[in-house]
Amino acid sequence: MVSVAWCVHCNKFLTPPSVTPEGTCPRCGQIVERGLIPGMTRSDDEPAPAVPWHLKFLGTALALYLGWRFLQIGSWLVDWLTH
């Protein structure tokens, strides 16, 4: 994960060219921190958040519904072609 320039006083991310050569914020003059921002980024060893159960349920229900509709269209197409 790449470290980012962060001004605690201004509460904003800074691009590398905008940071002064002394390592301070161009707006307020405070020292800029570099690294992971607590609560906004996660470290590499922290696992990704799990998918909620209701989203998994919704995805499964949608896949089953669309599969059923695909079978209905297929049977309609076969009936239409044979008549």
Secondary structure, 3 states (H helix, E strand, C coil): CCCEEEECCCCEEECHHHCCCCCECCCCCCECEEECCCCCCCCCCCCCCCCCHHHHHHHHHHHHHHHHHHHHHHHHHHHHHHC
